[in-house]
Amino acid sequence: MSERSGGLAKARAKMEAEGVDPVAIETFAHYYRLLEHGETGMIPESSIDPVDVESLDDVEVPDDVAADAISKTVAIKLNGGLGTSMGLDRAKSLLCVRRGLSFLDISARQALHLRKAYGARVPLIFMNSFRTSADTRHALARYEDLPVDGLPLEFLQNKEPKLLAADLTPVSWPADPDLEWCPPGHGDIYTALRGSGLLETMIELGFRYLFVSNSDNLGAVPEPRLAGWFAASGAPFAIEATRRTPSDRKGGHFARRKADGRIVLREIAQTPKEDAASLADLGRHQYCSTNNLWIDLHALKAKLDERDGILGLPLIRNDKTVDPADPASPAVVQIETAMGAAIEVFDGARLIEVGRDRFIPVKTTNDLLVLRSDVYEIGDDFALRQVAAEVPFVDLDSDHYKLVGQFDRRFPEGAPSLANASSLKVAGDWTFGPGVAVHGSVELAGKGPQRVSPGEVLSGSDA
């Protein structure tokens, strides 16, 4: 047995001792072997072409088709993230967004409204991590009508050991044993659905379609018209795509693989360094993923059965340090997959172009400021609607605004008005009084703590 094969045996033993689901262990072993044989998951620019995408605006969906499809749909929110990059140590979805409501509150109310409007069950289920489960269940306890008979309110994503880059053995880190583990990327949803038995249960209860989205994307409502489009298409799998903007230059995009004509999702971690310029070329690769997925449950079960529970998503090798906050800690490899990459697994998979109003992710406090501002409004259906002509570009000084605690102290009265702003760049330590408005492109700079006076209108040259 080679040293590296010994690494897999050690990883298996560690996962078994931790009680990790056997399906997840076999899936990890599949990717470990790929890693061991030098697989990098790279997708060179020379191997792909740009892809064209049909628009939802050009599709007609009869009301009865939409109503029937949504009645057969289950919504799942990916809710395993802690928002550590924003200084959080609990589920990011607990963050207050608007009117004292968190991401979880708004998602729950969106689902309850849909049920009332369409007389449908529309279950809402959360894929939590071990770290987000208890807080999420506690926060949702106030919504007594949210659980649907026969279905859980949550299921847990799996975890896997981080591997020492030097020899691919599981890392040991006694200073904080939790750091020895990592999630397998959101591609784990397929493994977790099968291993938990939830996939079978949803089918047995008569559900046909699955809508999956991130819990920090409040634009991702299980919209009946989209459900109707997906049902009528007969596709086994589809992703909502949206046009890339300058803020998406470093993110993934869709393309078509030259070898077999299949749609692929290329992430930055799968892009060779020499192809970085092509990745960032918004004219060439125009569409990115919203991470809003539509899945035919019968097709998913059939594909997993056919492949013995391992969907075979492209490997993503993520090189990190065991302690993300300590660059001097040992180098590790995290084996990950992206759930959207399943688009290349299914024959007849589709893309559909949607507006940016269905893609409102919150990855930084820059995003949070826009979301809390008057760029969006929340309707009676609790769906977010963009009311400003454009979504402004926000760049807050990371020394003073990166962490949510810092951010909240500098916007004690809430976000300024950004409805007439095109950009806001803040360098330095500025605290905003109530009633501040930003018009056009505004830049603030200066040394030492400073304050924007209550009611002040900050105007840029293009206001």
Secondary structure, DSSP 4 states (H G I P E B T S, - for coil): --HHHHHHHHHHHHHHHHT--HHHHHHHHHHHHHHHTT------GGGEE-----BGGG----HHHHHHHHTTEEEEEEE----GGGT-SS-GGGSEEETTEEHHHHHHHHHHHHHHHHT----EEEEE-TTTHHHHHHHHTT-TT-S-TTS-SEEEPP-EE-EETTT-PBP--TT-GGGGEE---TTHHHHHHHHHTHHHHHHHTT--EEEEEETT-TT----HHHHHHHHHHT-SEEEEEEE--GGGTTS-EEEEETTT--EEEE-GGGS-GGGHHHHT-TTTS-EEEEEEEEEEHHHHHHHHHHTTT---PPPEEEEEESSTT-TTSPEEEEEE--GGGGGGTSTT-EEEE--GGG-----SHHHHHHHHTTTEEE-TT--EEE-SSS--EEEE-HHHHSSHHHHHHH-TT-PPEEEEEEEEEE-S-EEE-TT-EEEEEEEE--SS-EEEPTT-EEE-TT-
